Amino acid sequence: MFFDKEGNLNLDELVIAHDSFKNIMEDGQVTDEEIVTQTQKIIGILRDMEGRYSKEELAEIKELLVEMSVLYAAYNIYSIQNINKGYGDI
């Protein structure tokens, strides 16, 4: 579910295959409206989960979301750093 046959985290493949991502990327552009819509979708899912899961389960979900967000932010910063290395001192 989360890992491929080699034991690697499988999120890229899951994201690319997901309808939300396909809809956003259909025209090759990401708009403000699409960001807002996806944000609202996530908020709705989280609010629903708050009503269905225990405090302990929610704490685990929160930890996962935070750690995933840290990875996402760090990866984006890493990517920008590597782009900047290619341009040298501008």
Buried (B, 14 or more C-beta within 10 A) or exposed (E): EEEEEEEEEBEEEEEEEEEEEEEBEEEEEEEEEBEEBBEEEEEEEEEEEEEEEEEEEBEEBEEEEEEEEEEEEEEEEEEEEEEEEEEEEE
